[in-house]
């Protein structure tokens, strides 16, 4: 056998081996299995009515609260009211030790007496020197110097009188009185405490209208601001009571709380409502009813590429397809569909994250192989 014949035979052998291997590999491959038929819960869309009543936990507070403080520093000598006490206008609430203030007032009064004596002496001298000037015994310059001394003495007297009055006022500031009628809601100092001027020692809730205060989540601020003025939109139900009290939105914060990220709201229930400060309440916000809308459970929605979508079931083929929708709002645990769907369509409401377009499905509870 020549070398050429041997090479030709070797090529034929390798060709047969490669063809056999290709055939074996091709025989070993299996056709892709179809996607499994999944059971899904569906809902046939119907025309419905939307509208809900939101509830917010709230607390009764006074319309106006004053943080009372002494206008002078000192040591608290006595406190005549306690937490929850009702007080009248002008009632004594707390006293400071007046000893130092009394000494300062006595010193100012003594300075006033001395300034008055000096002023009177200068006035008497001025009268005598005026007579001497008329007789020619002193010059006009000397008379002017005496007049300037009298004017300085008069100014010192007026200054001492003002200081004495200020010290008398300081002595009176040792007594803290209620400037309006109300209820004590906080006590921040007890006898023996040394307080500075302006340090709050009591909190007084003024008598009058009451507010119900609550926190509003960010997504509810705009609806509350727009719809709260409608008749019957707001009401307050006190703890342990069944009948709600009509209310009116009085204040809604423009900035969110930096910690809770909620907005402070206050509703007015007037001064005649039988409520107590600090009482627990529930604010009821009822939005207007909408008719002829389509609603879906929130579990039916999913988002892809920034679009809200749902799975629509095609009953003829029992397959699903995606449908982009627009959400018009929320109603409890359901969403109001603005566009993209119409009544009588059947939508998947459970198992939405395990599906793919065109996938074969069956309704939940139906036997396998049946729709």
C-alpha positions, 0 to 999 in steps of 0.5 A: 500500500502506498502512502497516498492510499493510506492517507485516503483510507484514514480520511474516510475513517475520520469522516465515518466517525464524525458522521456517526458522532453527529448522528448520535448527538442529534438522536440524543437531543429532545424537543423543548417541552411546552410551558406547563399549564398553570392554574390562575385565579381570574376575575371578570370585570364589572361596572362598580362604584368607587368611594371609601372612608379613610380612618386616621388615629387622632387626639383632642387638643386645645386650640391654643396652649401657653407655655408659662414661664417666670420673667425673672430667675429664681428658686421655685418656692411653691406651686399651687396647681397640679396636672389637670387642674382647671384655673381661672384668669388671675389665679396664682399658679407658682411663686419664686423665693422673693428675698433677692428681688426684695433686696434689689428693690430696697436698694433701688428705693434707697438710690431714689431717695438719695437722688431726690435729696441731691436734686432738692439740694441743687434746686435750693442752691440754684434759687440762692445763686439766682438771687446772688446773680441779681445782686451782682455777687456772682457771674453769669458763668457761675449761674450757668454752671449751677443750672447744669448741676441742677439739670444733672441732678434732675436726670439722676433722680428720674433715672433712679425713679425708673430703676426703682419702678423696674425693681418693684416690677421684678418683685411682682414677677416672682408670682406667676399668674394665669393670664387666661382661664384653662387647664394645666396640661404639663408641669415642668418645675417643682418647689426647690427647682432653680429656673432661669428667666423664660424657662417654661414651668407650666403649660396651660391649655386655654379654655375654648374651641378644641381641635382634633389633631392627626397625621396624614400620609403623603399620598393622602394630602392632596385628596384631603386638601381638595375634598375636605370642604365638601359637606359630610366629608369629615367627621370625628368619632370619639373613643367608646362612642358610636355617633360621629361628630361633624368636623371641618378641616382647619389646618393642614401642614405644608411641610412633612415631619422630618421623622415620620414623613407625614403631614400634621392636620387639625380639624375643628369640632367647636367648643360645644362637643363633649370631649376632654383634652388628650382623648383618643379619637378617629377622624373619618374622611369619606371621599365622594362616590364614583359610579361606572368604574372598573376596579381590580385587586392590587395583586393583579397589577405588576410593573414592566419598564415603568408601565402598569400592566395586567394579564388578560385571559383569552377564553377561546385559547385559554392563554394570557396576554399583557395589557397596559392600564392607567390607574385612576386611584385607590379604593381600599385594597383595590385600584380604580382603572382609568383606561386599558380595560373594559367590563366583561374582560377576564383578568388574572388576579393571582399568580401574575409573576409566574406567567409569560405571554401566550402561556396556556392556563386553566382557571383555579379549581378546574381539572387539568386539561379543562378551562 
